[in-house]
Amino acid sequence: MTVDSAALARGHTEPGERCSIDRVGPVPVSTARALLDDASVAVLVRDGDDITAVTSPTRVIPARLRRALEDRYPTCGVKSCANDQFLQIDHVVPLEAGGETNVHNTWRICSHHHFLKTYAGWTVVGEPGSWDLVPPDGPDPPPAARDERRDLTEIRQQRDQSDCPHATPRIQRFPDGDGRTRRMPPGGFRS
């Protein structure tokens, strides 16, 4: 995607400015903004047709912050959830809304609660180290969230029923000698 920074800041293009997606063509600045909300972006600074600088901002969580969050949130940060598998680091105030990547604005939550926060209108309440997630006022999630959840369920069912050798299988759990379970059988996987 190519978009002039002035057009991005203003919200629309002026004559001579660009806002387009490679191999697609011109797009509205609102489309570019929506795509940038959840994208990895490389910024090319141009002077006419000459590229004068290239940067590559990323959304990587620094190792020290990751370790601190793993210690603070060994299970999902939502108080009613004890899930300790596949936790995702989430910005309480999203980056696109001015949130920072620091210990006061991040927590670890399970994918289910991350979905509810991001797509179903659930809200984070509390303070750092003691966050919680509360549902929207209505008893039902918005229609878009229901549709998204259905789509994800259908995708998972198709994946699990697939005969394709490249399909991602569900994680299998194997009993351990001391009553715990682990994700790999004793002796590892054998081909």
Backbone torsions as a table, in degrees:
resi	resn	phi	psi	omega
1	MET	NA	139.5	176.5
2	THR	-123.2	123.8	177.5
3	VAL	-144.4	133.1	177.0
4	ASP	-70.1	137.5	-175.7
5	SER	-61.7	-36.0	179.2
6	ALA	-64.1	-40.7	178.6
7	ALA	-66.8	-39.4	179.4
8	LEU	-63.2	-43.7	179.8
9	ALA	-68.9	-38.8	-176.9
10	ARG	-76.5	-35.1	-179.2
11	GLY	103.5	-1.9	176.5
12	HIS	-159.3	160.7	179.8
13	THR	-89.9	151.6	172.4
14	GLU	-109.5	164.7	178.4
15	PRO	-53.2	131.9	179.7
16	GLY	92.3	-10.2	178.8
17	GLU	-93.9	158.0	-177.2
18	ARG	-116.7	144.4	168.6
19	CYS	-153.8	97.2	-175.2
20	SER	-148.2	160.6	175.4
21	ILE	-111.4	130.9	-179.6
22	ASP	-53.7	135.7	178.9
23	ARG	63.9	9.5	175.9
24	VAL	-117.9	-51.1	-179.6
25	GLY	120.8	-168.9	-178.7
26	PRO	-62.0	142.4	176.5
27	VAL	-136.7	156.6	176.0
28	PRO	-63.9	150.7	177.9
29	VAL	-60.7	-32.8	177.9
30	SER	-61.3	-34.9	176.3
31	THR	-66.9	-44.1	178.3
32	ALA	-60.3	-44.0	179.0
33	ARG	-61.2	-43.2	-179.6
34	ALA	-62.9	-40.6	179.5
35	LEU	-68.6	-31.9	-178.8
36	LEU	-73.9	-17.4	-179.4
37	ASP	-59.6	-31.8	-176.2
38	ASP	-138.1	58.7	-176.2
39	ALA	-136.3	156.8	168.9
40	SER	-93.3	125.7	-169.2
41	VAL	-120.1	132.8	168.8
42	ALA	-107.6	125.5	-177.5
43	VAL	-99.9	125.0	175.8
44	LEU	-108.4	121.4	178.5
45	VAL	-93.5	125.6	-175.5
46	ARG	-117.9	149.4	168.2
47	ASP	-122.2	95.0	-171.5
48	GLY	70.5	-121.9	177.2
49	ASP	-96.7	-4.8	-179.8
50	ASP	-87.0	130.0	175.5
51	ILE	-84.8	121.5	-176.9
52	THR	-101.0	-20.0	178.9
53	ALA	-161.4	153.2	176.6
54	VAL	-134.7	130.4	175.4
55	THR	-124.3	164.8	179.2
56	SER	-141.4	76.8	177.5
57	PRO	-63.7	142.0	179.8
58	THR	-128.2	169.0	177.9
59	ARG	-111.1	49.0	-177.7
60	VAL	-91.0	135.3	176.3
61	ILE	-85.6	122.5	179.4
62	PRO	-58.2	147.0	-175.9
63	ALA	-56.8	-41.0	-179.0
64	ARG	-64.0	-41.1	178.2
65	LEU	-67.5	-41.6	178.9
66	ARG	-58.5	-45.5	179.4
67	ARG	-63.4	-41.5	179.2
68	ALA	-63.3	-41.3	179.5
69	LEU	-69.3	-37.3	176.9
70	GLU	-63.2	-35.8	177.8
71	ASP	-72.8	-42.9	-177.7
72	ARG	-72.1	-34.5	-177.1
73	TYR	-125.5	75.4	178.4
74	PRO	-69.8	-20.4	173.7
75	THR	-125.3	174.2	179.2
76	CYS	-50.5	136.1	-178.5
77	GLY	-67.8	-13.6	176.9
78	VAL	-73.2	126.4	-170.0
79	LYS	-57.9	-32.2	-177.0
80	SER	-89.1	5.8	-175.2
81	CYS	-116.8	130.8	-179.9
82	ALA	-107.3	12.3	-178.0
83	ASN	-63.2	131.1	178.1
84	ASP	-121.6	13.9	-177.9
85	GLN	-110.0	138.7	171.7
86	PHE	54.9	42.6	179.5
87	LEU	-71.2	145.5	-178.5
88	GLN	-115.6	139.2	176.7
89	ILE	-81.7	128.3	-174.7
90	ASP	-125.5	141.8	172.6
91	HIS	-84.2	123.4	178.1
92	VAL	-60.6	-52.5	170.5
93	VAL	-99.1	114.8	-175.8
94	PRO	-56.8	152.0	179.3
95	LEU	-56.5	-41.8	-177.2
96	GLU	-68.6	-13.5	176.7
97	ALA	-101.2	11.4	178.1
98	GLY	95.6	6.0	178.6
99	GLY	-68.1	150.9	-178.4
100	GLU	-105.1	158.4	176.1
101	THR	-94.9	89.3	178.1
102	ASN	-150.2	174.4	-175.1
103	VAL	-66.6	-21.2	-179.2
104	HIS	-85.4	-11.0	-177.0
105	ASN	-125.4	13.6	-179.9
106	THR	-132.2	154.3	175.5
107	TRP	-155.6	168.1	177.8
108	ARG	-108.1	127.6	178.1
109	ILE	-135.5	158.7	179.4
110	CYS	-72.9	163.9	-176.8
111	SER	-63.1	-32.9	178.3
112	HIS	-61.8	-50.5	-179.1
113	HIS	-70.8	-30.9	175.8
114	HIS	-63.3	-41.9	176.6
115	PHE	-61.1	-46.0	-179.2
116	LEU	-60.7	-41.7	-179.5
117	LYS	-68.3	-43.5	-173.5
118	THR	-78.6	-39.0	-171.2
119	TYR	-118.0	-16.5	-173.2
120	ALA	-111.0	9.4	173.2
121	GLY	81.8	11.6	177.4
122	TRP	-72.7	152.6	-172.9
123	THR	-122.4	141.3	176.0
124	VAL	-84.2	132.8	176.3
125	VAL	-128.0	161.8	177.9
126	GLY	106.6	-155.1	-179.6
127	GLU	-140.6	167.2	-175.8
128	PRO	-49.2	132.9	-179.0
129	GLY	85.3	-12.6	-178.3
130	SER	-141.9	42.9	178.9
131	TRP	-75.2	160.1	170.2
132	ASP	-149.6	168.2	-176.8
133	LEU	-121.8	130.4	-179.4
134	VAL	-121.8	145.1	-178.1
135	PRO	-73.7	163.0	174.2
136	PRO	-65.0	168.9	-175.3
137	ASP	-56.7	-40.9	-176.8
138	GLY	-75.6	157.1	-178.9
139	PRO	-74.1	-22.9	-178.1
140	ASP	-108.5	144.9	175.3
141	PRO	-68.4	160.2	178.2
142	PRO	-58.0	154.1	-178.7
143	PRO	-54.4	-38.4	-179.5
144	ALA	-61.5	-38.1	179.5
145	ALA	-68.0	-39.6	177.8
146	ARG	-62.9	-43.9	179.8
147	ASP	-63.1	-43.4	179.6
148	GLU	-61.5	-43.6	-179.2
149	ARG	-63.0	-42.4	178.9
150	ARG	-62.4	-44.9	-180.0
151	ASP	-60.0	-42.9	178.9
152	LEU	-64.4	-39.6	178.7
153	THR	-63.1	-44.4	178.4
154	GLU	-62.6	-41.7	179.5
155	ILE	-63.0	-44.8	179.7
156	ARG	-63.1	-40.6	179.4
157	GLN	-64.6	-42.9	178.0
158	GLN	-63.2	-41.2	179.7
159	ARG	-62.9	-44.7	-176.8
160	ASP	-68.8	-25.9	-179.2
161	GLN	-95.1	0.2	-174.8
162	SER	-72.0	142.7	173.3
163	ASP	-93.8	-1.2	-177.9
164	CYS	-67.9	130.0	-179.7
165	PRO	-67.6	-14.4	-179.1
166	HIS	-94.0	-5.4	179.4
167	ALA	-65.5	141.1	-179.7
168	THR	-77.6	115.9	-179.7
169	PRO	-77.5	159.2	173.0
170	ARG	-65.0	151.9	176.8
171	ILE	-69.5	130.9	175.7
172	GLN	-98.3	144.7	179.1
173	ARG	-110.3	139.0	-177.9
174	PHE	-121.0	134.3	-179.4
175	PRO	-65.5	143.2	177.9
176	ASP	-102.9	162.5	-178.3
177	GLY	-64.2	-25.2	-177.1
178	ASP	-100.9	21.4	174.9
179	GLY	90.7	-9.2	177.6
180	ARG	-88.1	169.7	174.1
181	THR	-117.8	155.0	175.6
182	ARG	-138.7	167.5	-173.5
183	ARG	-87.2	-4.3	-177.7
184	MET	-127.0	138.6	179.3
185	PRO	-68.4	156.9	176.4
186	PRO	-54.6	133.8	-179.5
187	GLY	85.3	0.1	178.3
188	GLY	81.6	-176.3	178.9
189	PHE	-86.3	141.5	178.5
190	ARG	-116.2	141.3	179.3
191	SER	-88.5	NA	NA
